[in-house]
């Protein structure tokens, strides 16, 4: 029997275990203390660990999604690169992929797409497959966000755990909406790029390093743009069953340095 190309790494399993530890701490924390002068450190620490580790796990799944669809679509080089091992170290640069996204998350609550997989697009069998390779990442965020939202809605759980999972679910929806935008350098543009003219693709390649930075500058500096982004993300979050009150309180607990 042929061995599966997908082999979850101990690193990924460790991230999942850390996520569970954060969830347990949050579940046993005192959610009623949130916002008081005597906030429960177990609640705050648990939600923080749950969200950070959960975000690392979702980043791994996002990039794995790209790689897995590429593998099925003809690019078998992803196996040798270790992209199918669910090892976050294969997808990340320590500063650009972990430190910078966490800083931006702490400042503005917007999850920067942090990972990268290098796909041999010439090996893919069709333009449609190339589009699905790009869409696989943000769709994985959407699926995780939906599953977390539905878990909070339908599975009885401690309020502290519900707060952390709701905020993590909101981050998944934010990442989905952000990544799906047709901006060069983001997955949404990658999905339509195979169908664009050579001239347009050439121009996009020139602005690709700067276009996402310009988008983030607009999100931070122009309230109208930021409001549209947050309103759209909030609409999607509620549409998939997310609890905005829980998510907001979870975000408040996560950003403990602000209070």
C-alpha positions in Angstrom: 0.0 0.0 0.0 1.4 3.4 -1.0 2.2 5.7 1.9 0.1 8.8 2.1 1.9 12.0 1.1 0.2 13.8 4.0 2.0 13.3 7.3 1.1 15.7 10.1 4.3 16.8 11.8 4.9 16.7 15.6 5.1 20.5 15.4 1.5 20.7 14.2 0.3 18.2 16.8 2.1 20.2 19.5 0.4 23.4 18.3 -3.0 21.6 18.5 -2.1 20.4 22.0 -1.2 24.0 23.1 -4.5 25.2 21.6 -6.3 22.6 23.8 -4.4 23.7 26.9 -5.4 27.3 26.2 -9.0 26.2 25.8 -9.0 24.3 29.1 -7.5 27.2 31.0 -10.1 29.6 29.4 -12.9 27.1 30.3 -11.9 27.1 34.0 -11.4 30.8 34.1 -13.9 33.2 35.6 -15.6 34.9 32.7 -17.6 37.1 35.1 -14.4 38.8 36.1 -13.7 40.2 32.6 -13.8 44.0 32.7 -13.4 44.2 36.5 -10.5 45.4 38.5 -9.7 41.8 39.4 -9.7 40.0 36.1 -9.0 36.3 36.4 -5.4 35.6 35.0 -6.4 32.0 34.1 -9.1 33.3 31.9 -6.9 36.0 30.2 -3.9 33.6 29.9 -6.1 30.8 28.6 -7.8 32.9 25.9 -4.4 34.4 24.9 -2.8 31.0 24.4 -5.9 29.6 22.7 -6.0 32.4 20.2 -2.2 32.5 19.5 -1.9 28.7 19.1 -5.2 28.5 17.2 -4.0 31.2 14.8 -0.8 29.3 14.2 -2.8 26.1 13.5 -5.1 27.9 11.1 -2.1 29.5 9.3 -0.7 26.0 8.9 -4.0 24.7 7.5 -4.3 27.7 5.2 -0.9 27.0 3.6 -1.5 23.3 3.6 -4.7 23.9 1.7 -2.7 25.6 -1.1 -0.2 22.8 -1.2 -2.7 20.0 -1.1 -4.7 21.3 -4.0 -1.5 21.9 -5.9 -0.4 18.4 -5.3 -3.7 17.0 -6.5 -3.5 19.3 -9.5 -0.1 18.2 -10.7 2.6 19.9 -8.7 4.3 17.0 -6.8 7.2 19.2 -5.9 5.3 20.3 -2.8 6.1 16.9 -1.2 9.8 17.4 -1.3 9.4 20.9 0.1 7.6 19.4 3.1 4.4 21.4 2.5 2.2 18.4 3.1 3.6 17.7 6.6 1.6 20.5 8.3 4.8 21.9 9.7 4.4 25.6 10.2 8.1 26.2 9.9 7.9 25.1 6.3 5.5 28.0 5.5 6.9 30.8 7.5 9.5 33.4 7.9 9.9 34.1 11.7 9.5 37.8 11.4 7.1 38.3 8.4 5.0 35.2 9.3 4.7 35.3 13.0 6.1 38.4 14.7 4.6 41.0 12.3 1.1 39.4 12.1 0.9 39.3 15.9 2.0 42.9 16.2 -0.6 44.0 13.7 -3.2 41.8 15.4 -2.3 43.5 18.7 -2.5 47.0 17.2 -5.6 46.8 15.0 -7.1 43.3 15.3 -6.5 42.6 11.6 -4.8 39.2 10.9 -2.1 39.7 8.3 -1.7 36.7 6.0 1.6 35.3 7.3 2.7 32.2 5.4 3.8 31.4 1.9 4.1 28.2 -0.2 5.9 28.3 -3.5 3.8 26.5 -6.1 5.1 25.4 -9.6 2.2 26.9 -11.5 3.5 25.4 -14.8 3.0 21.9 -13.4 -0.7 22.5 -12.7 -3.0 20.9 -15.2 -5.3 23.8 -15.9 -6.1 27.4 -15.2 -9.0 26.3 -13.1 -6.8 24.2 -10.9 -4.4 27.2 -10.5 -7.4 29.3 -9.3 -8.5 26.6 -6.8 -4.9 26.5 -5.5 -5.2 30.2 -4.6 -8.8 29.8 -3.2 -7.9 26.8 -1.0 -6.2 28.9 1.6 -8.9 31.5 2.4 -11.6 28.8 2.1 -9.8 26.9 4.8 -10.1 30.0 7.0 -13.8 30.2 6.2 -14.3 26.5 7.0 -12.5 26.8 10.4 -14.4 30.0 11.2 -17.8 28.3 10.4 -16.9 25.2 12.5 -15.8 27.3 15.5 -18.9 29.5 15.3 -21.2 26.5 15.1 -19.4 24.8 18.0 -20.0 27.8 20.2 -23.7 28.0 19.0 -24.6 24.4 19.5 -22.2 22.7 21.9 -22.6 23.5 25.6 -19.4 24.9 26.9 -18.0 27.2 29.6 -18.3 30.9 28.8 -14.6 31.6 28.9 -14.0 28.9 26.2 -16.9 30.4 24.2 -15.3 33.8 24.3 -11.9 32.5 23.1 -13.3 30.3 20.3 -15.6 33.1 19.1 -12.7 35.6 18.8 -10.6 33.0 17.0 -13.6 32.3 14.7 -13.8 36.1 14.0 -10.1 36.2 13.1 -10.7 33.3 10.6 -13.5 35.3 8.9 -11.3 38.4 8.9 -8.5 36.4 7.2 -11.0 35.0 4.7 -12.4 38.4 3.7 -9.0 40.0 3.5 -7.4 37.2 1.5 -10.2 36.9 -0.9 -9.8 40.6 -2.1 -8.6 40.8 -5.7 -5.4 42.7 -4.7 -2.0 41.6 -6.2 -0.2 39.5 -3.6 -3.4 38.2 -2.0 -5.1 34.9 -2.8 -8.2 36.6 -4.3 -6.0 38.1 -7.1 -4.3 34.7 -7.5 -7.6 33.1 -8.2 -8.4 35.5 -11.2 -4.8 35.9 -12.4 -4.7 32.9 -14.7 -7.5 34.5 -16.8 -5.9 37.9 -17.1 -4.0 39.3 -20.1 -0.2 39.0 -20.0 0.1 42.7 -19.7 -2.1 42.8 -16.6 -0.2 39.9 -15.1 3.1 41.7 -15.8 1.9 44.9 -14.1 0.5 42.9 -11.1 3.9 41.2 -10.7 5.6 44.6 -10.4 3.1 45.9 -7.7 2.7 42.6 -5.9 5.3 43.4 -3.1 3.7 46.7 -2.4 -0.1 46.3 -3.0 -0.9 44.4 0.3 1.1 47.0 2.2 -0.9 49.8 0.5 -4.1 48.0 1.4 -3.1 47.7 5.1 -2.2 51.4 5.1 -5.7 52.2 3.9 -7.2 49.9 6.5 -5.3 51.7 9.3 -5.4 55.3 8.0 -8.7 55.7 6.2 -11.7 55.1 8.4 -14.1 54.7 5.5 -12.1 51.8 4.1 -11.7 50.3 7.5 -15.4 50.5 8.2 -16.3 48.8 5.0 -13.9 46.0 5.8 -15.1 45.5 9.3 -18.8 45.8 8.3 -18.4 43.2 5.6 -16.4 40.8 7.9 -19.0 41.3 10.6 -21.8 40.5 8.2 -20.1 37.2 7.1 -19.3 36.3 10.7 -22.9 36.7 11.8 -24.1 34.9 8.6 -22.2 31.8 9.5 -23.5 31.8 13.1 -20.9 33.8 14.9 -21.7 35.6 18.2 -20.5 39.2 18.0 -20.8 39.8 21.7 -18.7 36.8 22.6 -16.2 37.6 19.9 -15.8 41.2 21.1 -15.4 40.1 24.7 -12.9 37.5 23.6 -10.9 40.1 21.7 -11.0 42.3 24.8 -9.6 39.5 26.9 -7.0 38.6 24.3 -5.7 42.2 24.1 -5.1 42.3 27.9 -2.4 44.9 27.6 -5.0 47.5 26.7 -6.7 47.3 30.0 
